[in-house]
Amino acid sequence: MKKLIFLCLLFFTILSFAEEIIGKVIKVSDGDTITVLDNNKQKHKIRLKGIDAPESQQGYGDISAQSLAELVYDKEVLVTWDKKDKYYRILGKVIVDGKDANYLQLKKGLAWYYKQYESDLNSQDREAYLKAEETAKQTNLGLWADLKSIPPWEFRHKGKY
């Protein structure tokens, strides 16, 4: 019972540090980055947490961006977040029409699960994102159909970006 109480308190403590943005998506930069305009007319650049989509110069880069655009562009979204990256983008989970856009990009095989930053995710999202990637990979969906696909972090590291 003590463990259950501790876990509940920990969960609510973590949630209390999360911030939210509600707004309309006015730009999709690529398969994992959007711009949201909130009700105060303030723009927020959002990097979808837990995923890394192909760069625009990579195979599937344009398809990934198009997929995200079809999902969120010109729609109201809820972004939950608790930190920014080194480029001052908000690292967030994007919810549109009650669905997790980050997860859907993985499920369609149009992004990699960004394991390097999995500690930024709660355990439920870590498990769901990993499973979505594994399923896409096993069924050769999206970028997994191309045996030569390389993760964006390797692509950027090789200086091809």
C-alpha positions in Angstrom: 0.0 0.0 0.0 2.9 2.4 0.8 4.3 1.7 -2.6 1.0 2.6 -4.3 0.7 5.8 -2.3 4.3 6.7 -3.2 3.8 6.0 -6.9 0.6 8.1 -6.9 2.4 11.0 -5.2 5.3 10.7 -7.6 3.0 10.6 -10.6 1.1 13.7 -9.5 4.3 15.5 -8.7 5.6 14.8 -12.2 2.3 16.0 -13.7 2.4 19.2 -11.7 5.6 20.2 -13.5 4.2 19.7 -16.9 2.9 22.7 -18.8 0.3 22.9 -21.5 -0.2 24.9 -24.7 -3.4 24.9 -26.6 -3.3 26.4 -30.0 -3.6 26.0 -33.8 -0.8 24.5 -35.8 0.3 27.2 -38.3 3.4 25.5 -39.7 4.9 22.0 -40.1 8.6 22.3 -40.6 9.3 18.6 -40.9 8.2 15.2 -39.6 8.9 16.1 -36.0 8.7 19.9 -35.7 5.6 22.3 -35.8 4.7 25.8 -34.9 1.7 26.4 -32.7 -0.1 29.8 -32.4 -1.8 30.0 -29.0 -4.9 32.1 -28.1 -2.7 35.0 -27.1 -1.2 35.0 -30.6 2.1 33.8 -29.3 4.0 31.4 -31.5 5.6 28.3 -30.0 8.1 26.0 -31.9 7.4 22.5 -30.8 9.8 19.5 -31.3 7.8 16.2 -30.9 9.3 14.5 -27.9 10.5 10.9 -28.2 10.8 10.7 -31.9 13.2 11.7 -34.6 11.9 12.0 -38.2 14.0 11.9 -41.3 15.6 15.1 -42.4 14.1 16.7 -45.5 17.2 15.7 -47.5 16.8 12.1 -46.5 14.5 9.5 -48.0 11.1 9.7 -46.4 11.8 13.2 -45.1 9.1 14.8 -47.3 6.6 11.9 -46.7 7.1 12.2 -42.9 6.5 15.9 -43.0 3.4 15.5 -45.2 2.1 12.9 -42.8 2.5 15.2 -39.8 0.9 18.0 -41.8 -2.1 15.9 -42.7 -2.5 15.0 -39.0 -2.1 18.5 -37.3 -1.9 21.4 -39.8 -4.5 24.0 -39.2 -6.0 22.1 -36.3 -6.1 22.8 -32.6 -3.7 20.8 -30.6 -2.8 20.3 -27.0 1.0 20.2 -26.2 2.2 18.9 -22.9 5.8 19.7 -22.1 8.3 20.2 -19.3 11.5 21.3 -21.0 13.1 22.9 -24.1 16.0 21.7 -26.2 19.3 23.5 -26.9 17.6 25.3 -29.8 14.9 26.6 -27.4 12.2 24.5 -29.0 9.6 23.1 -26.7 9.9 19.3 -26.4 6.3 18.2 -26.2 3.7 15.5 -26.7 1.2 16.7 -29.3 -2.4 15.6 -28.9 -4.8 16.2 -31.9 -8.3 15.0 -31.9 -7.5 13.0 -28.7 -4.6 11.2 -30.5 -0.9 11.3 -29.8 0.8 12.6 -33.0 4.2 11.5 -31.8 3.0 7.9 -31.5 1.2 8.1 -34.8 4.4 9.1 -36.7 6.1 6.1 -35.2 3.2 3.8 -35.9 3.2 4.8 -39.6 6.9 4.1 -39.8 7.7 7.7 -40.5 10.0 8.4 -37.5 12.4 6.6 -35.3 11.9 6.2 -31.6 14.5 8.5 -30.1 16.0 6.1 -27.5 18.8 8.5 -26.6 16.2 10.7 -25.0 13.7 8.1 -23.7 14.3 9.2 -20.1 12.3 12.4 -21.1 9.2 10.2 -21.6 7.0 8.6 -19.0 7.1 4.8 -18.8 3.7 4.5 -20.6 4.9 6.5 -23.6 8.3 4.8 -23.7 6.6 1.4 -23.9 4.0 2.5 -26.5 6.6 4.4 -28.7 9.0 1.4 -28.7 6.2 -1.0 -29.6 4.9 1.3 -32.4 8.4 1.4 -33.9 8.9 -2.3 -33.6 5.6 -3.0 -35.2 6.3 -0.7 -38.1 9.7 -2.2 -38.5 8.3 -5.8 -38.5 5.7 -4.9 -41.1 8.1 -2.8 -43.3 5.9 0.3 -43.0 7.2 3.6 -44.2 11.0 4.1 -43.9 11.3 0.5 -42.7 10.6 -0.6 -46.2 14.0 0.8 -47.2 16.9 -1.3 -45.9 19.3 1.6 -46.5 17.4 4.0 -44.2 19.7 5.6 -41.6 18.5 7.3 -38.5 18.6 11.1 -38.7 21.1 11.4 -35.8 23.6 9.4 -37.9 22.7 11.4 -41.0 23.4 14.7 -39.1 26.6 13.3 -37.6 28.0 12.3 -41.0 27.7 15.9 -42.1 25.1 15.2 -44.8 22.8 17.7 -43.4 
